[in-house]
Amino acid sequence: MIKARVGVLISGRGSNMMALVEAARDPAYPAEIVCVVSNRADAKGLEYAASHGIAAELINHKHFATRESFEAALDAYLRKMNVEIIACAGFMRILTPGFISGWLGRMINIHPSLLPAYKGLHTHERALADGAKVHGCTVHHVTAELDAGPVILQAQVPVLPDDTPDTLSARVLSEEHRIYPQALAMLARQLN
């Protein structure tokens, strides 16, 4: 089986990246994680990737004068690694339309809400403040408009009366770890 080569972008602990790495250990999984890239030196996910034999690369956005020069370095590294699909997994940088256009249809993101509801940050707090009865997560294609690309998969969780942002986040994160590997597999099969 020819497996799609995936680069995962992270900014923190990388729990969704870990879910993808675990899924990719199955010989029948249609994708392989070939590199993990972070824009932050303190991203714990880099250590995890390296400990699992995956190329772990720091490209610190603060070391570049412009967003475009950072993205040029990121793009060059991903292409050097022969990446076919980019999976954003807690990557806390808004990418420019120029970068996105080079990966259109081959870059996906996991977002902690049922898009189109609650684009951007603080999704759990906003859902609770609105009195939402259901919340969840979305895997979507990345497009130039933030959190607006075509949806690949979604998962719902109930919002409980005593929920806090932390308890709601934990339930949503569990669903993220379940559907992100599924969505990546779907895209990998489409491309191969």
N, CA, C and O of each residue as an XYZ file, in Angstrom:
768
protein
N       0.850     -1.186      0.000
C       0.000      0.000      0.000
C       0.893      1.245      0.000
O       1.818      1.362      0.803
N       0.596      2.170     -0.916
C       1.286      3.456     -0.903
C       0.581      4.334      0.112
O      -0.628      4.551      0.032
N       1.349      4.837      1.069
C       0.769      5.658      2.126
C       1.032      7.134      1.848
O       2.117      7.506      1.400
N       0.033      7.971      2.116
C       0.208      9.414      1.975
C       1.173      9.902      3.041
O       1.107      9.476      4.194
N       2.075     10.805      2.646
C       3.071     11.366      3.565
C       2.490     12.618      4.225
O       2.114     13.577      3.550
N       2.425     12.586      5.553
C       1.745     13.640      6.316
C       2.743     14.400      7.187
O       3.576     13.804      7.870
N       2.639     15.721      7.149
C       3.351     16.585      8.073
C       2.345     17.177      9.035
O       1.318     17.705      8.609
N       2.623     17.098     10.328
C       1.696     17.610     11.343
C       2.277     18.896     11.923
O       3.444     18.943     12.313
N       1.452     19.936     11.976
C       1.857     21.220     12.543
C       1.249     21.365     13.928
O       0.044     21.187     14.107
N       2.096     21.691     14.918
C       1.641     21.835     16.299
C       2.221     23.107     16.906
O       3.183     23.676     16.390
N       1.623     23.538     18.004
C       2.182     24.639     18.792
C       2.318     24.281     20.266
O       2.889     25.054     21.034
N       1.803     23.123     20.677
C       1.776     22.792     22.105
C       2.015     21.335     22.392
O       2.961     20.722     21.898
N       1.113     20.786     23.224
C       1.328     19.414     23.708
C       1.180     18.373     22.624
O       1.766     17.294     22.709
N       0.394     18.690     21.598
C       0.290     17.790     20.463
C      -0.570     16.566     20.688
O      -0.274     15.511     20.126
N      -1.631     16.660     21.493
C      -2.418     15.453     21.772
C      -3.113     14.932     20.514
O      -3.242     13.719     20.349
N      -3.562     15.816     19.627
C      -4.163     15.340     18.380
C      -3.111     14.735     17.461
O      -3.388     13.767     16.753
N      -1.904     15.299     17.468
C      -0.802     14.702     16.713
C      -0.535     13.294     17.231
O      -0.326     12.369     16.446
N      -0.544     13.131     18.557
C      -0.323     11.800     19.142
C      -1.390     10.818     18.677
O      -1.081      9.658     18.404
N      -2.629     11.259     18.582
C      -3.708     10.387     18.099
C      -3.456      9.977     16.650
O      -3.720      8.836     16.271
N      -2.948     10.899     15.845
C      -2.632     10.573     14.453
C      -1.468      9.585     14.374
O      -1.507      8.636     13.591
N      -0.442      9.809     15.182
C       0.710      8.899     15.204
C       0.263      7.494     15.599
O       0.671      6.508     14.985
N      -0.575      7.413     16.622
C      -1.060      6.095     17.063
C      -1.856      5.400     15.956
O      -1.681      4.204     15.720
N      -2.723      6.145     15.282
C      -3.524      5.558     14.206
C      -2.619      5.056     13.079
O      -2.858      3.997     12.499
N      -1.576      5.834     12.781
C      -0.688      5.504     11.672
C       0.190      4.276     11.956
O       0.835      3.756     11.045
N       0.217      3.813     13.207
C       0.982      2.597     13.534
C       0.326      1.350     12.958
O       0.983      0.322     12.795
N      -0.961      1.435     12.648
C      -1.678      0.306     12.049
C      -1.199      0.144     10.603
O      -1.287      1.093      9.824
N      -0.696     -1.031     10.228
C      -0.204     -1.234      8.858
C      -1.255     -0.943      7.783
O      -0.905     -0.622      6.647
N      -2.524     -1.052      8.130
C      -3.585     -0.810      7.153
C      -3.957      0.668      7.032
O      -4.750      1.031      6.164
N      -3.397      1.525      7.888
C      -3.736      2.959      7.848
C      -3.127      3.577      6.586
O      -1.964      3.309      6.283
N      -3.876      4.392      5.846
C      -3.410      4.853      4.538
C      -2.456      6.058      4.560
O      -2.149      6.617      3.507
N      -1.992      6.459      5.738
C      -1.091      7.611      5.822
C       0.028      7.310      6.806
O      -0.133      6.503      7.722
N       1.166      7.970      6.607
C       2.273      7.886      7.558
C       2.662      9.301      7.970
O       2.687     10.215      7.146
N       2.963      9.466      9.247
C       3.389     10.767      9.763
C       4.900     10.835      9.563
O       5.651     10.123     10.229
N       5.343     11.689      8.646
C       6.771     11.746      8.325
C       7.501     12.859      9.067
O       8.722     12.807      9.219
N       6.758     13.872      9.532
C       7.398     14.931     10.305
C       6.363     15.673     11.141
O       5.176     15.721     10.818
N       6.865     16.247     12.228
C       6.066     17.118     13.081
C       6.833     18.430     13.190
O       8.021     18.441     13.512
N       6.146     19.527     12.921
C       6.777     20.843     12.944
C       6.048     21.723     13.953
O       4.818     21.753     13.995
N       6.816     22.430     14.757
C       6.228     23.392     15.692
C       6.835     24.769     15.475
O       7.995     24.903     15.084
N       6.032     25.776     15.733
C       6.518     27.159     15.711
C       6.978     27.610     17.094
O       7.418     28.747     17.259
N       6.881     26.731     18.085
C       7.265     27.079     19.462
C       8.272     26.064     20.005
O       8.067     24.853     19.913
N       9.358     26.582     20.570
C      10.424     25.729     21.100
C       9.948     24.891     22.285
O      10.469     23.800     22.516
N       8.963     25.388     23.040
C       8.502     24.682     24.241
C       7.370     23.701     23.959
O       6.751     23.197     24.896
N       7.087     23.420     22.699
C       6.003     22.496     22.341
C       6.387     21.074     22.754
O       7.336     20.500     22.220
N       5.653     20.522     23.694
C       5.940     19.175     24.209
C       5.787     18.100     23.131
O       6.410     17.042     23.205
N       4.974     18.377     22.157
C       4.752     17.401     21.096
C       5.997     17.081     20.289
O       6.087     16.001     19.706
N       6.965     17.997     20.240
C       8.208     17.725     19.514
C       8.967     16.567     20.154
O       9.509     15.709     19.457
N       9.002     16.549     21.486
C       9.680     15.462     22.203
C       8.998     14.130     21.903
O       9.667     13.122     21.675
N       7.678     14.126     21.904
C       6.923     12.903     21.626
C       7.258     12.390     20.227
O       7.536     11.205     20.045
N       7.232     13.289     19.238
C       7.514     12.874     17.865
C       8.910     12.273     17.766
O       9.089     11.194     17.200
N       9.897     12.972     18.317
C      11.273     12.485     18.239
C      11.411     11.123     18.917
O      12.130     10.253     18.426
N      10.728     10.941     20.035
C      10.819      9.666     20.763
C      10.159      8.521     20.001
O      10.387      7.351     20.310
N       9.336      8.862     19.000
C       8.688      7.844     18.169
C       9.338      7.738     16.791
O       8.757      7.179     15.861
N      10.548      8.282     16.671
C      11.287      8.155     15.421
C      10.770      9.004     14.282
O      11.038      8.713     13.116
N      10.030     10.053     14.608
C       9.466     10.945     13.594
C      10.305     12.224     13.590
O      10.650     12.745     14.651
N      10.629     12.721     12.415
C      11.391     13.971     12.305
C      10.633     15.078     13.033
O       9.470     15.343     12.726
N      11.286     15.720     13.989
C      10.673     16.785     14.789
C      11.448     18.071     14.522
O      12.640     18.155     14.819
N      10.779     19.060     13.971
C      11.454     20.275     13.506
C      10.848     21.505     14.170
O       9.629     21.666     14.221
N      11.722     22.365     14.676
C      11.304     23.665     15.206
C      11.559     24.711     14.142
O      12.689     24.873     13.680
N      10.506     25.428     13.749
C      10.644     26.602     12.886
C       9.949     27.732     13.641
O       8.745     27.949     13.503
N      10.726     28.431     14.428
C      10.195     29.437     15.351
C       9.798     30.696     14.587
O      10.642     31.361     13.987
N       8.504     31.015     14.615
C       8.015     32.182     13.876
C       8.646     33.480     14.360
O       8.703     34.456     13.612
N       9.115     33.502     15.591
C       9.723     34.725     16.142
C      11.095     35.013     15.541
O      11.625     36.112     15.703
N      11.672     34.033     14.848
C      12.989     34.207     14.233
C      12.904     34.762     12.816
O      13.915     34.851     12.119
N      11.710     35.131     12.394
C      11.507     35.634     11.039
C      10.919     37.040     11.089
O      10.090     37.350     11.944
N      11.358     37.877     10.167
C      10.929     39.279     10.151
C       9.477     39.434      9.713
O       8.788     40.364     10.133
N       9.020     38.513      8.866
C       7.647     38.616      8.361
C       6.959     37.257      8.418
O       7.600     36.208      8.489
N       5.646     37.318      8.384
C       4.837     36.093      8.330
C       5.183     35.296      7.067
O       5.258     34.067      7.093
N       5.392     36.021      5.963
C       5.686     35.361      4.691
C       7.037     34.632      4.730
O       7.165     33.544      4.168
N       8.037     35.218      5.386
C       9.347     34.548      5.437
C       9.279     33.307      6.336
O       9.927     32.300      6.053
N       8.495     33.380      7.420
C       8.266     32.184      8.252
C       7.597     31.092      7.423
O       8.027     29.938      7.434
N       6.548     31.466      6.711
C       5.811     30.480      5.922
C       6.656     29.914      4.782
O       6.490     28.750      4.417
N       7.557     30.717      4.216
C       8.451     30.219      3.163
C       9.366     29.130      3.728
O       9.614     28.120      3.069
N       9.869     29.340      4.953
C      10.722     28.336      5.592
C       9.916     27.079      5.919
O      10.405     25.964      5.740
N       8.694     27.256      6.393
C       7.819     26.127      6.704
C       7.513     25.334      5.436
O       7.611     24.107      5.426
N       7.146     26.031      4.380
C       6.819     25.395      3.117
C       8.033     24.633      2.568
O       7.898     23.505      2.093
N       9.203     25.246      2.634
C      10.423     24.612      2.114
C      10.718     23.321      2.881
O      11.089     22.313      2.278
N      10.554     23.347      4.205
C      10.810     22.142      4.992
C       9.812     21.036      4.645
O      10.210     19.888      4.448
N       8.529     21.366      4.569
C       7.504     20.370      4.261
C       7.746     19.750      2.885
O       7.574     18.544      2.706
N       8.136     20.561      1.934
C       8.396     20.042      0.584
C       9.673     19.201      0.559
O       9.745     18.209     -0.166
N      10.679     19.590      1.342
C      11.904     18.787      1.434
C      11.592     17.397      1.993
O      12.219     16.408      1.615
N      10.608     17.339      2.903
C      10.203     16.069      3.499
C       9.187     15.304      2.626
O       8.672     14.261      3.029
N       8.911     15.835      1.435
C       7.965     15.212      0.490
C       6.584     15.007      1.099
O       5.925     13.995      0.858
N       6.162     15.985      1.893
C       4.837     15.937      2.507
C       3.769     16.099      1.430
O       3.890     16.932      0.532
N       2.729     15.290      1.540
C       1.595     15.378      0.619
C       0.365     16.002      1.277
O      -0.443     16.649      0.612
N       0.230     15.801      2.589
C      -0.908     16.332      3.347
C      -0.365     17.017      4.597
O       0.529     16.499      5.266
N      -0.918     18.190      4.899
C      -0.611     18.873      6.159
C      -1.806     18.702      7.085
O      -2.945     18.973      6.707
N      -1.525     18.243      8.318
C      -2.557     18.137      9.351
C      -2.223     19.141     10.452
O      -1.249     18.962     11.184
N      -3.017     20.182     10.569
C      -2.836     21.172     11.635
C      -3.476     20.609     12.904
O      -4.656     20.258     12.916
N      -2.685     20.529     13.961
C      -3.153     19.903     15.206
C      -2.785     20.810     16.372
O      -1.784     20.591     17.055
N      -3.605     21.827     16.589
C      -3.283     22.796     17.629
C      -2.171     23.725     17.188
O      -1.355     24.148     18.008
N      -2.127     24.047     15.909
C      -1.138     24.983     15.367
C      -1.733     26.378     15.480
O      -2.683     26.715     14.773
N      -1.175     27.181     16.367
C      -1.806     28.453     16.731
C      -1.252     29.633     15.931
O      -0.915     30.677     16.490
N      -1.168     29.449     14.632
C      -0.777     30.518     13.717
C      -1.807     30.577     12.603
O      -2.202     29.550     12.052
N      -2.233     31.774     12.281
C      -3.120     31.948     11.128
C      -2.223     32.022      9.901
O      -1.337     32.871      9.817
N      -2.459     31.134      8.962
C      -1.645     31.059      7.756
C      -2.199     31.990      6.680
O      -3.409     32.200      6.590
N      -1.302     32.544      5.864
C      -1.713     33.496      4.829
C      -2.357     32.769      3.649
O      -2.109     31.583      3.432
N      -3.182     33.484      2.893
C      -3.769     32.878      1.693
C      -2.709     32.351      0.726
O      -2.940     31.356      0.040
N      -1.557     33.005      0.666
C      -0.498     32.552     -0.229
C       0.015     31.169      0.137
O       0.208     30.321     -0.734
N       0.235     30.943      1.430
C       0.683     29.619      1.875
C      -0.416     28.591      1.638
O      -0.160     27.509      1.109
N      -1.632     28.932      2.030
C      -2.755     27.991      1.929
C      -2.991     27.570      0.479
O      -3.291     26.405      0.217
N      -2.859     28.499     -0.460
C      -3.145     28.174     -1.860
C      -2.219     27.078     -2.380
O      -2.610     26.300     -3.251
N      -0.993     27.008     -1.856
C      -0.067     25.973     -2.285
C      -0.410     24.586     -1.762
O       0.130     23.588     -2.239
N      -1.309     24.521     -0.780
C      -1.679     23.240     -0.161
C      -3.196     23.000     -0.216
O      -3.697     22.090      0.445
N      -3.909     23.783     -0.974
C      -5.373     23.705     -1.008
C      -5.836     22.289     -1.356
O      -5.371     21.680     -2.319
N      -6.759     21.787     -0.546
C      -7.274     20.437     -0.729
C      -6.399     19.382     -0.077
O      -6.762     18.206     -0.047
N      -5.228     19.798      0.455
C      -4.291     18.858      1.080
C      -3.872     19.324      2.477
O      -2.891     18.835      3.036
N      -4.632     20.281      3.035
C      -4.351     20.755      4.397
C      -5.648     20.740      5.188
O      -6.654     21.319      4.779
N      -5.600     20.054      6.352
C      -6.785     19.936      7.188
C      -6.485     20.427      8.595
O      -5.328     20.545      9.001
N      -7.555     20.709      9.329
C      -7.437     21.235     10.687
C      -8.529     20.600     11.553
O      -9.598     20.232     11.067
N      -8.229     20.482     12.843
C      -9.234     20.057     13.822
C      -9.602     21.285     14.640
O      -8.728     21.986     15.149
N     -10.901     21.540     14.763
C     -11.375     22.733     15.473
C     -12.363     22.324     16.567
O     -13.243     21.501     16.317
N     -12.234     22.882     17.779
C     -13.082     22.464     18.898
C     -14.453     23.152     18.948
O     -14.810     23.779     19.946
N     -15.202     23.023     17.868
C     -16.613     23.426     17.875
C     -17.286     22.767     16.679
O     -16.626     22.206     15.804
N     -18.588     22.846     16.662
C     -19.353     22.355     15.518
C     -19.466     23.506     14.518
O     -20.445     24.252     14.514
N     -18.455     23.631     13.682
C     -18.464     24.719     12.701
C     -19.718     24.637     11.843
O     -20.164     23.535     11.521
N     -20.296     25.767     11.465
C     -19.733     27.108     11.506
C     -19.866     27.842     12.848
O     -19.482     29.008     12.940
N     -20.389     27.202     13.866
C     -20.503     27.857     15.172
C     -19.123     28.012     15.812
O     -18.290     27.110     15.717
N     -18.888     29.120     16.444
C     -17.710     29.358     17.290
C     -16.382     29.206     16.555
O     -15.510     28.437     16.959
N     -16.257     29.952     15.477
C     -14.952     30.024     14.823
C     -13.980     30.733     15.760
O     -14.395     31.501     16.628
N     -12.698     30.477     15.583
C     -11.694     31.179     16.379
C     -11.456     30.526     17.733
O     -11.571     29.310     17.885
N     -11.121     31.364     18.713
C     -10.682     30.886     20.027
C     -11.808     30.845     21.056
O     -12.908     31.340     20.809
N     -11.520     30.251     22.210
C     -12.415     30.223     23.389
C     -13.777     29.612     23.064
O     -14.812     30.120     23.495
N     -13.768     28.537     22.312
C     -15.021     27.951     21.842
C     -15.861     27.386     22.981
O     -17.084     27.526     22.970
N     -15.225     26.751     23.962
C     -15.986     26.119     25.048
C     -16.647     27.173     25.928
O     -17.805     27.029     26.320
N     -15.910     28.225     26.234
C     -16.475     29.315     27.035
C     -17.667     29.958     26.319
O     -18.686     30.264     26.939
N     -17.525     30.155     25.020
C     -18.593     30.793     24.255
C     -19.830     29.895     24.171
O     -20.959     30.377     24.266
N     -19.614     28.585     23.992
C     -20.755     27.656     23.938
C     -21.506     27.663     25.267
O     -22.736     27.678     25.291
N     -20.757     27.653     26.377
C     -21.404     27.680     27.696
C     -22.131     28.994     27.924
O     -23.245     29.002     28.449
N     -21.520     30.101     27.536
C     -22.142     31.417     27.719
C     -23.439     31.532     26.926
O     -24.371     32.219     27.344
N     -23.495     30.856     25.777
C     -24.697     30.896     24.936
C     -25.767     29.912     25.383
O     -26.878     29.925     24.853
N     -25.446     29.054     26.358
C     -26.413     28.044     26.788
C     -26.611     26.941     25.770
O     -27.685     26.342     25.703
N     -25.582     26.663     24.972
C     -25.678     25.612     23.950
C     -25.991     24.263     24.612
O     -25.494     23.966     25.698
N     -26.809     23.465     23.953
C     -27.165     22.131     24.461
C     -26.225     21.055     23.929
O     -26.030     20.018     24.563
N     -25.639     21.314     22.748
C     -24.638     20.408     22.174
C     -23.439     21.232     21.731
O     -23.548     22.409     21.389
N     -22.303     20.572     21.751
C     -21.043     21.192     21.343
C     -20.262     20.082     20.658
O     -20.785     18.977     20.518
N     -19.059     20.327     20.235
C     -18.314     19.252     19.604
C     -17.084     19.736     18.888
O     -16.471     20.734     19.268
N     -16.723     19.003     17.828
C     -15.507     19.316     17.093
C     -15.716     19.037     15.616
O     -16.624     18.309     15.215
N     -14.840     19.643     14.819
C     -14.940     19.572     13.368
C     -13.562     19.382     12.769
O     -12.620     20.078     13.149
N     -13.431     18.452     11.839
C     -12.248     18.394     10.979
C     -12.669     19.003      9.649
O     -13.674     18.609      9.058
N     -11.879     19.973      9.190
C     -12.237     20.675      7.956
C     -11.006     20.966      7.112
O      -9.878     20.971      7.606
N     -11.243     21.205      5.844
C     -10.173     21.659      4.954
C      -9.815     23.090      5.332
O     -10.689     23.878      5.693
N      -8.538     23.423      5.249
C      -8.096     24.781      5.530
C      -8.218     25.597      4.251
O      -7.721     25.213      3.192
N      -8.899     26.740      4.382
C      -9.028     27.695      3.280
C      -8.595     29.065      3.790
O      -8.273     29.225      4.968
N      -8.591     30.039      2.904
C      -8.114     31.374      3.273
C      -8.964     32.010      4.369
O      -8.461     32.824      5.144
N     -10.246     31.651      4.444
C     -11.105     32.191      5.502
C     -10.998     31.298      6.742
O     -11.156     30.080      6.653
N     -10.732     31.907      7.886
C     -10.486     31.180      9.134
C     -11.653     30.265      9.502
O     -12.798     30.710      9.583
N     -11.355     28.986      9.725
C     -12.322     27.994     10.202
C     -13.574     27.934      9.335
O     -14.679     27.727      9.835
N     -13.384     28.121      8.013
C     -14.543     28.163      7.120
C     -14.470     27.162      5.976
O     -15.354     27.145      5.120
N     -13.430     26.327      5.944
C     -13.287     25.377      4.842
C     -14.307     24.252      4.923
O     -14.960     24.068      5.951
N     -14.441     23.501      3.836
C     -15.407     22.399      3.798
C     -15.187     21.402      4.939
O     -14.060     21.015      5.246
N     -16.292     21.002      5.548
C     -16.256     20.065      6.671
C     -16.023     18.650      6.147
O     -16.616     18.233      5.152
N     -15.138     17.913      6.844
C     -14.893     16.507      6.523
C     -15.661     15.617      7.493
O     -16.391     14.720      7.071
N     -15.499     15.861      8.790
C     -16.192     15.092      9.822
C     -16.498     15.991     11.020
O     -15.778     16.951     11.292
N     -17.573     15.664     11.725
C     -17.902     16.336     12.985
C     -18.323     15.300     14.013
O     -18.777     14.208     13.672
N     -18.162     15.670     15.287
C     -18.658     14.827     16.382
C     -19.286     15.733     17.425
O     -18.764     16.806     17.726
N     -20.414     15.292     17.978
C     -21.143     16.073     18.978
C     -20.966     15.476     20.362
O     -20.801     14.267     20.527
N     -21.005     16.368     21.362
C     -21.101     15.945     22.761
C     -22.209     16.778     23.400
O     -22.429     17.921     22.999
N     -22.909     16.223     24.387
C     -23.909     17.030     25.084
C     -23.213     18.038     25.997
O     -22.130     17.779     26.522
N     -23.851     19.177     26.173
C     -23.387     20.139     27.172
C     -24.188     19.853     28.440
O     -25.416     19.939     28.437
N     -23.498     19.517     29.510
C     -24.156     19.138     30.763
C     -24.392     20.361     31.637
O     -23.661     21.346     31.529
N     -25.410     20.315     32.506
C     -25.755     21.485     33.316
C     -24.603     21.999     34.188
O     -24.492     23.202     34.421
N     -23.755     21.097     34.666
C     -22.672     21.538     35.558
C     -21.332     21.673     34.836
O     -20.287     21.734     35.482
N     -21.354     21.719     33.502
C     -20.104     21.818     32.748
C     -19.357     23.116     33.029
O     -19.948     24.175     33.234
N     -18.051     22.990     33.028
C     -17.142     24.141     33.026
C     -16.407     24.083     31.681
O     -16.490     23.077     30.977
N     -15.691     25.147     31.319
C     -14.913     25.056     30.084
C     -13.956     23.861     30.084
O     -13.729     23.251     29.039
N     -13.402     23.528     31.235
C     -12.457     22.406     31.308
C     -13.138     21.053     31.123
O     -12.624     20.200     30.400
N     -14.288     20.844     31.766
C     -14.958     19.546     31.624
C     -15.500     19.369     30.210
O     -15.443     18.276     29.646
N     -16.021     20.443     29.648
C     -16.535     20.381     28.283
C     -15.381     20.141     27.304
O     -15.497     19.332     26.384
N     -14.289     20.839     27.509
C     -13.106     20.677     26.663
C     -12.609     19.239     26.677
O     -12.242     18.704     25.631
N     -12.591     18.609     27.836
C     -12.094     17.231     27.957
C     -12.961     16.274     27.142
O     -12.436     15.380     26.476
N     -14.293     16.455     27.187
C     -15.178     15.580     26.414
C     -15.010     15.816     24.918
O     -15.010     14.870     24.131
N     -14.867     17.077     24.530
C     -14.668     17.397     23.116
C     -13.333     16.835     22.632
O     -13.255     16.278     21.537
N     -12.282     16.977     23.442
C     -10.955     16.500     23.053
C     -10.957     14.999     22.801
O     -10.287     14.518     21.887
N     -11.699     14.266     23.601
C     -11.810     12.827     23.399
C     -12.376     12.517     22.017
O     -11.920     11.592     21.344
N     -13.363     13.290     21.605
C     -13.951     13.116     20.265
C     -12.980     13.556     19.172
O     -12.932     12.947     18.104
N     -12.204     14.614     19.434
C     -11.190     15.053     18.463
C     -10.224     13.913     18.170
O      -9.889     13.650     17.015
N      -9.781     13.240     19.231
C      -8.819     12.150     19.075
C      -9.421     10.981     18.294
O      -8.695     10.198     17.683
N     -10.734     10.870     18.318
C     -11.410      9.791     17.594
C     -11.597     10.137     16.119
O     -11.325      9.310     15.249
N     -12.063     11.362     15.834
C     -12.417     11.664     14.436
C     -11.264     12.189     13.589
O     -11.306     12.073     12.364
N     -10.221     12.770     14.218
C      -9.137     13.316     13.385
C      -8.431     12.201     12.600
O      -8.204     12.367     11.401
N      -8.077     11.081     13.226
C      -7.477     10.005     12.433
C      -8.405      9.489     11.330
O      -7.941      9.135     10.246
N      -9.703      9.447     11.599
C     -10.661      9.003     10.575
C     -10.652      9.956      9.379
O     -10.620      9.523      8.227
N     -10.680     11.257      9.670
C     -10.721     12.258      8.600
C      -9.430     12.246      7.787
O      -9.463     12.372      6.563
N      -8.295     12.096      8.466
C      -7.022     12.032      7.742
C      -6.991     10.805      6.829
O      -6.526     10.889      5.692
N      -7.476      9.687      7.315
C      -7.527      8.471      6.496
C      -8.416      8.682      5.271
O      -8.082      8.235      4.174
N      -9.536      9.357      5.455
C     -10.440      9.627      4.333
C      -9.728     10.436      3.248
O      -9.814     10.110      2.064
N      -9.024     11.494      3.662
C      -8.322     12.342      2.686
C      -7.176     11.574      2.029
O      -6.969     11.680      0.820
N      -6.437     10.804      2.819
C      -5.325     10.037      2.270
C      -5.808      9.068      1.195
O      -5.157      8.905      0.163
N      -6.949      8.426      1.438
C      -7.506      7.478      0.450
C      -7.948      8.205     -0.821
O      -7.798      7.682     -1.925
N      -8.491      9.406     -0.658
C      -8.918     10.193     -1.818
C      -7.737     10.580     -2.691
O      -7.851     10.596     -3.917
N      -6.601     10.894     -2.070
C      -5.451     11.393     -2.807
C      -4.614     10.271     -3.438
O      -3.859     10.512     -4.381
N      -4.749      9.056     -2.919
C      -3.926      7.952     -3.451
C      -4.681      7.074     -4.420
O      -4.121      6.111     -4.945
